[in-house]
C-alpha cells in the first residue's frame, strides 16, 4: 500500500485514509468475534456440558501436552490471576484439572479432563470450520493469522 504521494507504507503503518474509521473497524471486529464465538460455543462446548472458559483452558492444556504452570496458562489466555484461579477452582471441583504447588502452581489435565477435550474436539473443529475458516479464503486466513500474531 502507498500514500497519496507514492511513498510505500510498512505493514504496521496507518493508512491515513479517513474512510477507514478505526472505531468502525474495531466495532466490526468485536461483532464478528461475538457472533463466531457464540456459534462455535453453542455447537461444541454446550453440547459437551462445558462452559466457554472450561473449553478454553482444556484446549490450551491439551495443546501444551496436558500440563502448564498456572502463570503461563493465564498469560496465554490473557486472563488475570483472579479469573484463572476461580475458573480452575471450579474445574477442579468437577475433576477436570488438578493444581499442584511446587515452586509455583502447575495445572494438569485429569483423565476426566482429557476425556472431555477428546470428546469435544471433533465437534469443536467442525464448528470452527463451519462458522469461521470455511468462510475465508486461504489468503484471508494467512493474512488474518499474520494480523492476529501482531496484536
JOTARA-V526244 format. One record per run of one state. SS is the DSSP state (H for helix, E for strand, - for the rest). FROM is the first residue (numbers start at 0). TO is the last residue. If there is no record, write none. Layout:
ss | from | to
SS | FROM | TO
SS | FROM | TO
This chain:
ss | from | to
- | 0 | 0
E | 1 | 1
- | 2 | 6
E | 7 | 7
- | 8 | 20
H | 21 | 42
- | 43 | 44
H | 45 | 47
- | 48 | 50
H | 51 | 62
- | 63 | 65
E | 66 | 68
H | 69 | 76
- | 77 | 79
H | 80 | 92
- | 93 | 95
E | 96 | 100
- | 101 | 103
E | 104 | 108
- | 109 | 109
H | 110 | 130
- | 131 | 131
H | 132 | 134
- | 135 | 136
H | 137 | 149
- | 150 | 150
